[in-house]
Amino acid sequence: MIEKIALMSKRDIPYEPASFVIHQPSLKEISYIGENNFFKGCQYLTFSKNSLDEKDKLNLEKVTDFEVLLMILNKNDSTIGQIKIYLQ
């Protein structure tokens, strides 16, 4: 629902429970980072633990997709650093 409001209003929408702002990027803003990087970032934002291998899913039944993404982002690894750039 919040996403639809942001799309319709073309204004930033504050989401106070999580202390962040939802911003619909313009085509100009997307061009700054590049279309490929933009879509890679979108893929990470729609991450699902169901896409993991069975061995990687162990002990994740009680954890949300968002929590798994945060665990991944908290690791210090060069690959994770690139993901963080895509998500900025």
C-alpha positions in Angstrom: 0.0 0.0 0.0 2.7 2.5 0.9 4.5 1.8 -2.4 1.4 2.8 -4.3 1.1 6.0 -2.4 4.7 6.9 -3.1 4.2 6.2 -6.8 1.0 8.2 -7.0 2.2 11.3 -5.1 5.7 11.5 -6.6 6.8 12.7 -3.1 9.0 11.0 -0.5 6.9 9.1 2.0 8.3 8.8 5.6 7.9 5.4 7.1 8.3 6.2 10.8 8.2 2.6 12.3 11.4 1.8 10.5 12.8 5.3 10.5 13.3 5.6 6.8 11.9 7.4 3.8 10.5 5.7 0.7 11.7 7.5 -2.4 10.6 6.7 -6.0 13.7 7.4 -8.1 13.4 9.4 -11.3 14.9 8.1 -14.6 17.6 10.7 -14.2 18.6 9.3 -10.8 18.5 5.7 -12.1 20.8 6.8 -15.0 23.4 8.1 -12.4 23.9 4.6 -11.0 23.2 2.7 -14.2 20.2 0.6 -15.1 22.0 -2.7 -14.4 23.0 -1.6 -10.9 19.5 -0.3 -10.2 17.9 -3.6 -11.2 20.5 -5.6 -9.1 19.5 -3.4 -6.1 15.9 -4.2 -6.8 16.6 -7.9 -6.8 18.2 -7.7 -3.4 15.3 -5.7 -2.0 12.9 -8.5 -3.1 15.2 -11.2 -1.6 13.4 -14.4 -0.4 15.0 -17.0 1.8 13.0 -19.5 -0.3 15.5 -18.9 -3.1 18.3 -20.3 -1.0 19.6 -23.9 -1.2 18.1 -26.4 1.2 21.4 -26.5 3.2 21.3 -22.7 3.5 17.7 -22.7 4.7 18.5 -24.7 7.9 17.4 -22.9 11.0 15.7 -20.0 9.1 12.1 -21.1 9.7 11.5 -18.4 12.4 13.5 -15.7 10.7 12.0 -13.2 8.2 13.4 -12.5 4.7 14.3 -9.1 5.9 16.2 -10.4 8.9 18.2 -12.8 6.6 19.0 -9.9 4.3 20.3 -7.9 7.3 22.4 -10.8 8.5 24.0 -11.0 5.0 24.6 -7.3 4.9 26.3 -7.3 8.4 29.0 -9.6 7.1 32.3 -8.0 6.1 33.1 -9.5 2.7 34.1 -7.9 -0.6 31.0 -9.5 -2.3 28.7 -8.1 0.4 30.3 -4.7 -0.1 29.2 -4.7 -3.7 25.6 -5.6 -2.6 25.6 -2.7 -0.2 26.5 -0.3 -3.1 23.6 -1.6 -5.1 21.2 -1.0 -2.2 22.2 2.6 -1.5 
